[in-house]
Amino acid sequence: MSDNQELANILESLGSLLEIHGEARSRNRNLKKAADVVRELDQALTAEVLAELPTSDVGDEPRELLTELLGDGRCAAYDELLAIYPKGLADVVQVPGIGASRARQLWEDKGVTQLDDLLALGAEGLTDIHGIGARSAEKILAAAQELIEARTTAEPEAAPVAIPADAGADLELTDVPGIGAARAQQLQDELDVRSVADLAALSPEQLAEIRGVSLRNAQGIIKGALELLQQAADAAAEATDAAEADDAAEADDAAGADAEATDDAEAEATDSAEADNTDNAEADNTDDADADNTDDAEAEATDGAEADTDAVEATDEADADDDANAAGDDDTADEAANDDEAADDDEAAGDEADADTTEGDATATDSDDPAGSDDEEADDEAAATTDAETEADTDADDVEAVQADDEATAETTSQPSEDTEAPAPATPETPEEWTWANLRCSACHHVGLEARQGSAECNNCGRRYLIEDDIVDMVGSRGSRTFLQQLMEFKPYTVVYEKIARPALTRSMSQRRLDEEYVLHADLLELEPGQRVLDVACGPGNFTRYFAEVVEGAAESVVIGVDVSWPMLSQARKDHPRSAGATELLRYVRGDAARLPVADDSFDRIHCGAALHLMEDIDRVLREFARVLKPGGVIVIGTFLATRNVFQRYPRLAMGSLSGMHWFDISELRQRLADAGLDILEEVVDGSAISVKATRP
């Protein structure tokens, strides 16, 4: 495991602990984003490499923390949090369905400090925590078990290798991947580790006792130490083998030299013997040659006498042949002379005939014979016509060739080859552009509005909608029909609603706090960057802003809060103006939940918290949710149940009939969702409060 992995783990743990400590979730997300970037680097992170990373990948805070870790090997903020919270609590935060708030509650109320403690708590212990039902507890435990297996499953152990005791004596602790100077000093101070061999002798559990080293990190570090020792042992063995090979080579060279000396002596003796034999052979050959020469001389003398006699006879015969040949040559010469004279006469006659023919042609050409002139003009015209037709055919062929080339060029341009770089994708539309493109006219139901100065206009029917305080009004004048709806329009009430009335309502109906409900509903929605979220009956926008912080970080992210109460929306914008935080992706629209002013299949997630029971036409509202939710999208609805306790049930029903609040039976709620085409995925019941997670198949 590399230094990059360790740095990334520290950033992730720090982010989780910061959120447990009450810091904004956005800090946690920024640290996790930077951790992912560091983990995926293809080179070791150094100060120089860090300086080259863009700010969009590693923000200012992660950059400062990494600079501190690279310089000192420690992080003061991380050490301070570890002095307050158990290190393993950061792992508990990572379990889906837990989150920072519940992790802290589990630590404070149940003594959970790590994933193993969470498993030991069991489903029964988890259901004691507000907002966690039996099904949720089972999912949480399963997810925790998966995390433990992923983090503690060691690679298959290799067969033990005998490493010499003195192997790696020249190695430094800082040679081990994952060990810097500060970490090496920490090992010496806390575990008395002085060498790589000492480090390799530790168990992962012992090494994980060092602050900032997880069990998985410890396994990687020890593995790296063992690999270094093995490499040192292999290098020593190779050096020993090389020395032995050199000694053997020297011995072989010495033996070879002795063998060569013996061979040289034997060769000299052989040469001497061969020389003696050669001298004797030459003497014998000389004697034989002398005798042969005497015999040859006598034979040559005899042969010479015989040759002279033969020569005299041959001379006589040759003289006779010469006389006969001379007579024959004279006859041949006379015949050749006669043939030459005849050839000359024939050639002269031929030249005269050629001259006559030439003179006749010239006379015919120069004559003014009309018939000959007409024939010549006809021939010229025919030739000109042929040339013109040939030229026309050539031009037509050239045009066709050019057209074919143009068509081929056009086809090549329209269909780039594999070597041609594909055109850059279009820049994603901004959240504001996406919002205007997906708002639906309340009059003609046409999708798409055009923003103008102080208003928005339907691209189809031309109807205008007021824009004030950056809120588009898709409703117009509308009188509230129930007491509670009228109360929501009362401006002073909007100021205290989310700060006093809403928290008090949550506490009275359940055992959880309102901020815990934020986390619960965000977890149920499975929010992540890049999603488009619709918060219906958003009120002053507390849930809406929280969701915007969760999904920010991607160009496609959009969060729209819809409410029919103008004072509520004005308070939302006042509490969190467009210039603050993640609100570039956040917009507010005044709209009716029973006639949502947005396009079909346009949102990945829909939320409706503590409001469905206030709707006049609940079934129509649920059908609208199904209309605008994408197939496979998720919707979370928070509402309240009618208790079975007769002393509470009937007073609530009576109060509801007067105020306009509907109390659901759970079977009724399930049936209404099914009738709207929504399938329930999960239910979280806490007292009289219920949070339902559903999807559109």
Buried (B, 14 or more C-beta within 10 A) or exposed (E): BBBBBBBBBBBBBBBBBBBBEEBEBBBBBBBBBBBEBBBEBEEEBEEEBBEEBEEEBBBEBBBEBBBBBBEEBBBEBBEEBBEEBBBBBBBBBBBBBBBBBBBBBBBEEBEBBBBBBBBEBEBEBBBEBBBBBEBBBEBBBEBBBEBBEEBBEEEEEEEEEEBEEEBBEEBEBBBBBBBBEBBBEBBEEEBEBEBBBBBBEBEBEEBBEBEBBBBBBBBBBBBBBBEBBBEBBEEBEEEEEEEEEEEEEEEEEEEEEEEEEEEEEEEEEEEEEEEEEEEEEEEEEEEEEEEEEEEEEEEEEEEEEEEEEEEEEEEEEEEEEEEEEEEEEEEEEEEEEEEEEEEEEEEEEEEEEEEEEEEEEEEEEEEEEEEEEEEEEEEEEEEEEEEEEEEEEEEEEEEEEEEEEEEEEEEEEEEEEEEEEEEEEEEEBEBBEBBBBBBBBBEEBBBBBEBEEEBBBBBBEEBEBBBBEEBBBBBEEEEBEBEBBBBBBEEEBBBEBBEEEBBEBBEEBBBBBBBBBBBBBBBBBBBEBEBBBBBBBBBBBBBBBBBBBBBBBEBBBBBBBBBBBBBBBBBBBEBBEEEEBBBBBBBBBBBBBBBBBBBBEBBBBBBBBBBBBBBBEBEBBBBBBBBBBBEEBBBBBBBBBBBEEEEEBEEBEEEBEEBBBBBBEEEBBBEBBEEBBBEBBBBBBBBBBBBBBBBBE
